[in-house]
């Protein structure tokens, strides 16, 4: 009986010590893993590039379909670049010299923007960009009574570390400025619902 139990125990230990191929499947050979990586990684990269290309093509087609006149009627296409805002500051400083130090947006509007809008029949953003209108990236809210030079400095500081500077939507340059309040009202809206204002 003892011998029988000993044989059973030895057989049981042997079974436990032997690996079970079902529980421990053999790992894939190294060359198989390399082959999978060689095929899978480029396939994923190609899919991402293809998706990006399709999205870019769709956006380009949309921009092409939107004519210049369509863009002129859309307030979103009345943005200026950060560089163009700085050009406006430089032009005002050179034209008015010492008087420029205390200029607010009201002064820039009255002495520069209104004259350009009246002469060319379009907002300043459309005037400086011609056929290559800029689509808004950033909506800028500000006070018209603030010093204009300090306003421009704050814009430069806000986007100093942006590798690609955004297109700015600023009401003074995006709307047709006029001494006629009816022209201004027609652009900003006079109803009770702000969402119905043309530039919203």
C-alpha positions, 0 to 999 in steps of 0.5 A, a space after each residue: 500500500 505504501 509503495 502504491 502511494 509512493 508511486 502515485 505521489 511521484 507520478 503526481 509530482 511529475 505531472 505538476 513539474 511538467 509544463 502544460 502547453 495549454 496554460 503556457 503557450 510558447 511565445 511567438 518567435 522573435 522574427 514573428 514579432 519583428 514582422 508584425 511591428 514592421 507591418 503594423 506600425 507603418 499601417 497605422 502611420 499611413 492611416 493617420 496621414 491619410 485621414 489628415 490629408 482627407 481632412 485638409 483636402 475637405 477644408 481646402 475645398 470648403 475654402 475654395 467653394 467660399 468665394 471672396 464675396 461670401 467671405 466679405 459678407 461673413 464677419 468671421 473673415 474680418 480679422 487682422 494679424 498681430 503684425 498688422 495691428 503693430 503696423 497700425 500702431 507704427 503708422 499712427 505713431 509716425 503720423 501724430 508723433 508726440 500727440 500719439 502718446 495719449 491716444 485711445 482707440 477712440 482717437 485711432 478710430 476717429 483719425 485713421 479708421 473712419 477715414 479709411 473706411 469712408 474712402 474705401 467703403 470697407 472695414 480696415 481688415 478688408 482694406 489691409 488684406 485685399 483679396 486674401 481675407 483672414 479668418 478669425 482665430 481669436 476674438 479680442 475684447 477691450 476698452 475703447 478708452 484705454 491707451 492704444 499703445 498699451 492695448 497693442 503691448 498687451 496683445 503682443 504680450 499675450 501671444 509672445 510665445 505662440 509659434 504661429 500668431 493668431 488672426 485677431 477679430 477686433 471690432 474697431 478693425 473688423 466693422 465698417 467705422 463711420 460717423 453715421 451711427 446708423 451704419 454702425 448700428 446695422 452691423 452690431 444689431 439693435 434688437 433684444 437678442 445679442 445672438 442676432 447681432 451680425 458679428 455673433 
